[in-house]
Amino acid sequence: MAERDQAVQRIPEILRDTGWTVVLVGEEQSGKLAQVTAGLRRGPDPSGSGKLITSGFSYWGLESTVAWAHACNDLYYPVMRESIGSFSRRLRAVADRLPAGPLHYVSLGPGTGQKDQALLRYLDRQGRTGYYIPVDVSAEMLRLGQREALEHLHVPPADVLPVQLDFSLPANLDRLSTLVRRVVGDEPVVYSLLGNTLANFDSDTQLLTLLAEKLLRPQDRFLLEVASTAGQDEQAARAAAQEYENSPRFREFVTSALMQYTDLQIDLNSLTCEGLVEDDRALLVRVVYRNRTGGTLELTLPDRSTVPFPDQDTIRLYLSRKYTREGLEKMLVDARVTKAGETHEVGHTAFDRPAFGLALLLLQGGEAAPGPVTGPNPFRD
Ligand SMILES: C[S@@+](CC[C@H](N)C(=O)[O-])C[C@H]1O[C@@H](n2cnc3c(N)ncnc32)[C@H](O)[C@@H]1O
């Protein structure tokens, strides 16, 4: 037997000591650093469409992971806290539509892990838990999320397989799909993309299409959670932006990537959250850092190269959306997925504030996916 195989065989034994976790790293991390540097090197654009930190990099690394965990608990940032707090209840509304029997769970972007715990707990109570495969671009987030997700549950360590990988790249999804199929064979999988993560991507529909196309087989399901809006005017867009603006912990989180990747002296007053109406499909929120010093600054990037940051130039730090019902329906049609279950919470509304809510959708693929990938399961055989 090859030495590498022998080492892999010993992993379940090593994992009996709870201090260890195994992570499969699916891509070169140095390549990721080049990607983040390229985003920060883009030309000046005072309108917020130039320099940027794309989704994934906002959460990458220890500082951002810790800052995200704090933001999720911020009383002034109710969006995430409420979405985590109400998840178990909302899950129950769609869970009877999940495939029967043992179910494997692949969580795309588990974050702090509480929602994964709710789903795993639901399966555990019925004795249906299969493999748990959390997938995240951030190794630190994986470790934190995994600990929270498995707390007080009886999932054997050998049935947990964290994967560090950027799931927005088609080649990575091909590799992930092959890995998952090797591990589970023909048994059904439920994938999840929760916490409005889809809304962080410029091409959200394209990403959903790709995830469905590359991952979903007819027997699999996909749990998608997104933020929703009933209103679609300027006032609603401003209110959506304010949700982020009001939270000191969110501001710390969103600037933590800037602190990691540049030598900028961060002034939190230079941060703005802009709310825009995106056609009839969504409200769009852009969190932007603007140079307000009156002069050109020089940014040093991770590769030690420098780039000018002129007065009024911007770095887009975060993107989010709240979808209209019509926008969401159209996205599902475009991504060629159909609903197997859904629950919508409209959220609280006040006389001067629009209603923002959360939609939890259980999706299935529209077309037959390629057949199972044969080959040994590296964690069982
Ligand atoms: C908004 S948080 C959602 C966390 C959790 N699902 C929840 O609902 O509470 C986004 C999560 O996705 C991960 N993520 C974002 N972009 C990613 C990418 N391109 N590839 C892999 N993980 C990504 C982040 O690290 C983070 O864990």
The ligand as a Gaussian input file, in Angstrom:
#p B3LYP/6-31G(d) Opt

LIG

0 1
 C      -22.637000      34.988000       5.003000
 S      -21.641000      33.735000       5.685000
 C      -22.928000      32.537000       5.971000
 C      -22.619000      31.587000       7.091000
 C      -23.668000      30.521000       7.407000
 N      -24.001000      29.708000       6.253000
 C      -24.911000      31.131000       8.000000
 O      -25.937000      31.153000       7.326000
 O      -24.850000      31.577000       9.142000
 C      -20.761000      33.124000       4.256000
 C      -19.912000      31.881000       4.463000
 O      -19.485000      31.404000       3.175000
 C      -18.057000      31.341000       3.100000
 N      -17.698000      31.741000       1.724000
 C      -17.961000      32.913000       1.116000
 N      -17.538000      32.890000      -0.152000
 C      -16.987000      31.669000      -0.360000
 C      -16.386000      31.032000      -1.486000
 N      -16.257000      31.668000      -2.660000
 N      -15.943000      29.761000      -1.352000
 C      -16.060000      29.102000      -0.162000
 N      -16.622000      29.664000       0.933000
 C      -17.081000      30.926000       0.841000
 C      -17.562000      32.294000       4.182000
 O      -16.270000      31.972000       4.618000
 C      -18.632000      32.105000       5.255000
 O      -18.379000      30.979000       6.047000

